[in-house]
Amino acid sequence: MAYDLYVITDEEIGRGLSHAELARRAVAGGADVIQLRDKRLSGRDLFEAAVAVRTVTHGAGALFIVNDRLDVALAAGADGVHLGASDLPIREARRIAPPGFIIGASVGSAAAAVRAGAAGADYVALSPTFATASKDDAGPGRGLAALSAIRAAVALPLVAIGGINAGNVGDVIAAGADGVAVISAVVGEDDVTAAARDMRARITAAKAGRR
């Protein structure tokens, strides 16, 4: 499974475009993963948005992850769920989820990444890697040293999220990330597809330079 370009949809940052439309434009630009994240929607509306996004990703061959809500992810036929520290524990989510279901986890340190892996996470995401205005509850950036420490501690796919843009994505990949998760750097741009394509090219070039 590829996690190179992991795009998180946000209708406010995306200038009112729907989650499904943002997903469509992002996968057209080469996004490997789409995460549906919306703290405002009711459970019913989130489910309906998830079904719409799932149709887009299924047709494009991209992975579809729902943020926080395991119930919505399962009901909508998503490929997985992404869990934070205040969400359902990874071990319990793994017990409920069907075989092959992806569980990602936000972590802030190498020790937390090791615990997440032991609990059954399929990938970990350092959150936030840098300070970001896209997530109100993100807190201070952890930095590239934390990213490298996680890379040394676990063999799981490692995604960096928070404050990542065209100017620093190369440094993030060089520090050991397998992929980057972005919001503003793609869905906040006037041309979402072009922004995704550019970010994907930068990731590919950075990985080639790392070999």
Solvent accessible surface area in square Angstrom, and as a share of the most:
residue,aa,sasa,rsa
1,M,152,0.68
2,A,50,0.39
3,Y,6,0.02
4,D,24,0.12
5,L,0,0.00
6,Y,3,0.01
7,V,0,0.00
8,I,1,0.00
9,T,1,0.00
10,D,24,0.12
11,E,43,0.19
12,E,120,0.54
13,I,48,0.24
14,G,1,0.01
15,R,152,0.55
16,G,63,0.60
17,L,50,0.25
18,S,54,0.35
19,H,2,0.01
20,A,22,0.17
21,E,43,0.19
22,L,0,0.00
23,A,0,0.00
24,R,121,0.44
25,R,71,0.26
26,A,0,0.00
27,V,24,0.14
28,A,60,0.46
29,G,5,0.05
30,G,26,0.25
31,A,8,0.06
32,D,22,0.11
33,V,0,0.00
34,I,0,0.00
35,Q,5,0.02
36,L,1,0.00
37,R,28,0.10
38,D,19,0.10
39,K,123,0.52
40,R,145,0.53
41,L,54,0.27
42,S,62,0.40
43,G,30,0.29
44,R,184,0.67
45,D,61,0.32
46,L,6,0.03
47,F,75,0.31
48,E,100,0.45
49,A,20,0.16
50,A,0,0.00
51,V,62,0.36
52,A,42,0.33
53,V,0,0.00
54,R,47,0.17
55,T,98,0.57
56,V,31,0.18
57,T,0,0.00
58,H,135,0.60
59,G,71,0.68
60,A,56,0.44
61,G,73,0.70
62,A,11,0.09
63,L,34,0.17
64,F,0,0.00
65,I,0,0.00
66,V,0,0.00
67,N,17,0.09
68,D,34,0.17
69,R,88,0.32
70,L,14,0.07
71,D,80,0.41
72,V,7,0.04
73,A,0,0.00
74,L,62,0.31
75,A,71,0.55
76,A,13,0.10
77,G,43,0.42
78,A,11,0.08
79,D,36,0.19
80,G,0,0.00
81,V,0,0.00
82,H,14,0.06
83,L,3,0.01
84,G,26,0.25
85,A,114,0.88
86,S,114,0.74
87,D,36,0.19
88,L,69,0.34
89,P,82,0.51
90,I,27,0.13
91,R,143,0.52
92,E,62,0.28
93,A,0,0.00
94,R,72,0.26
95,R,175,0.64
96,I,88,0.45
97,A,13,0.10
98,P,65,0.41
99,P,140,0.88
100,G,75,0.72
101,F,11,0.05
102,I,6,0.03
103,I,0,0.00
104,G,0,0.00
105,A,3,0.02
106,S,35,0.23
107,V,11,0.06
108,G,19,0.18
109,S,45,0.29
110,A,27,0.21
111,A,57,0.44
112,A,21,0.16
113,A,0,0.00
114,V,73,0.42
115,R,153,0.56
116,A,5,0.04
117,G,27,0.26
118,A,76,0.59
119,A,17,0.13
120,G,23,0.22
121,A,6,0.05
122,D,44,0.23
123,Y,1,0.00
124,V,0,0.00
125,A,3,0.02
126,L,0,0.00
127,S,19,0.12
128,P,3,0.02
129,T,0,0.00
130,F,52,0.21
131,A,77,0.60
132,T,33,0.19
133,A,101,0.79
134,S,24,0.15
135,K,34,0.14
136,D,150,0.78
137,D,109,0.57
138,A,20,0.15
139,G,44,0.43
140,P,112,0.70
141,G,34,0.33
142,R,121,0.44
143,G,22,0.21
144,L,59,0.29
145,A,85,0.66
146,A,24,0.18
147,L,0,0.00
148,S,49,0.32
149,A,47,0.36
150,I,0,0.00
151,R,66,0.24
152,A,93,0.72
153,A,47,0.36
154,V,20,0.11
155,A,107,0.83
156,L,42,0.21
157,P,43,0.27
158,L,0,0.00
159,V,1,0.00
160,A,0,0.00
161,I,13,0.07
162,G,7,0.06
163,G,26,0.25
164,I,10,0.05
165,N,70,0.36
166,A,39,0.30
167,G,73,0.70
168,N,29,0.15
169,V,2,0.01
170,G,31,0.30
171,D,78,0.41
172,V,0,0.00
173,I,0,0.00
174,A,72,0.56
175,A,18,0.14
176,G,9,0.08
177,A,0,0.00
178,D,39,0.20
179,G,0,0.00
180,V,0,0.00
181,A,3,0.02
182,V,5,0.03
183,I,11,0.06
184,S,50,0.32
185,A,20,0.16
186,V,0,0.00
187,V,1,0.01
188,G,17,0.16
189,E,85,0.38
190,D,119,0.62
191,D,82,0.43
192,V,2,0.01
193,T,28,0.16
194,A,41,0.32
195,A,17,0.13
196,A,0,0.00
197,R,131,0.48
198,D,62,0.32
199,M,4,0.02
200,R,73,0.27
201,A,59,0.45
202,R,104,0.38
203,I,0,0.00
204,T,76,0.44
205,A,66,0.51
206,A,21,0.16
207,K,36,0.15
208,A,54,0.42
209,G,67,0.64
210,R,103,0.38
211,R,227,0.83
